Amino acid sequence: MGTPDVIALIEGALPTLTGVNRTIATYIIEHRYEVPSMSTEELAGACGVSDATIVRFARAMGSTGYRDFKISLS
């Protein structure tokens, strides 16, 4: 799965997302090329959420974890 597929998945889910998940999704869409080089902590800080929330978001998007999610975006 490459960037367009993951981004399309996130964009498709966006209308149903609420709260912090919407914040994370919006940030990833707007910074799709920077996120793959960001650590969990960096993305969490940029979104104002916990590291665990980032991992849960990645899993909700079909990845096994944040590392797998970043690879999907690459």
Backbone torsions as a table, in degrees:
resi	resn	phi	psi	omega
1	MET	NA	123.0	179.5
2	GLY	-98.9	-178.1	-176.4
3	THR	-52.5	-49.2	-178.3
4	PRO	-58.1	-38.5	-179.2
5	ASP	-66.5	-45.3	179.6
6	VAL	-66.9	-43.5	178.5
7	ILE	-63.1	-41.3	177.5
8	ALA	-62.6	-40.2	177.4
9	LEU	-62.0	-45.7	179.7
10	ILE	-65.3	-44.7	179.3
11	GLU	-62.6	-36.9	177.8
12	GLY	-67.7	-33.7	-179.7
13	ALA	-81.8	-20.6	-173.6
14	LEU	-50.3	-44.5	-179.2
15	PRO	-61.7	-24.0	-178.3
16	THR	-97.0	-8.8	-178.6
17	LEU	-81.7	147.5	177.7
18	THR	-130.9	164.6	172.4
19	GLY	53.5	-130.9	-174.3
20	VAL	-66.1	-31.8	179.0
21	ASN	-64.9	-36.9	176.2
22	ARG	-66.4	-39.5	178.3
23	THR	-61.9	-46.8	179.2
24	ILE	-62.7	-47.9	-178.8
25	ALA	-59.0	-45.5	-179.7
26	THR	-62.6	-43.3	178.8
27	TYR	-61.5	-44.6	-178.5
28	ILE	-64.3	-41.9	178.6
29	ILE	-61.8	-43.9	-177.4
30	GLU	-74.7	-21.7	-177.4
31	HIS	-126.1	38.5	-172.5
32	ARG	-57.2	-26.7	-177.9
33	TYR	-91.8	-18.8	178.2
34	GLU	-88.8	-33.2	-174.0
35	VAL	-56.8	-41.2	-179.4
36	PRO	-58.6	-22.4	179.1
37	SER	-97.0	2.5	-178.5
38	MET	-93.7	144.5	173.6
39	SER	-79.0	168.4	175.9
40	THR	-56.9	-44.2	-178.3
41	GLU	-63.3	-40.7	179.8
42	GLU	-65.7	-44.8	179.3
43	LEU	-66.3	-41.6	178.0
44	ALA	-59.6	-44.7	178.9
45	GLY	-63.5	-41.1	179.6
46	ALA	-65.5	-31.0	-178.3
47	CYS	-95.1	-10.7	-179.4
48	GLY	72.3	35.0	-179.7
49	VAL	-129.6	176.3	178.3
50	SER	-83.0	161.3	176.3
51	ASP	-58.4	-41.6	-178.8
52	ALA	-61.7	-34.8	178.9
53	THR	-65.8	-37.0	177.4
54	ILE	-64.1	-44.6	179.5
55	VAL	-63.7	-42.9	178.4
56	ARG	-62.5	-39.2	177.6
57	PHE	-62.8	-45.7	179.6
58	ALA	-58.7	-43.4	178.5
59	ARG	-66.4	-38.1	178.2
60	ALA	-64.0	-26.2	178.6
61	MET	-89.3	10.0	173.5
62	GLY	96.8	2.5	178.5
63	SER	-91.0	161.6	178.7
64	THR	-81.6	-15.6	179.2
65	GLY	178.3	-174.9	-176.5
66	TYR	-66.3	-39.4	-179.6
67	ARG	-60.8	-46.7	177.9
68	ASP	-60.7	-39.4	178.4
69	PHE	-62.2	-45.1	179.1
70	LYS	-62.0	-39.9	178.9
71	ILE	-62.8	-39.8	178.0
72	SER	-61.7	-33.9	179.3
73	LEU	-77.1	-22.3	-177.0
74	SER	-71.3	NA	NA
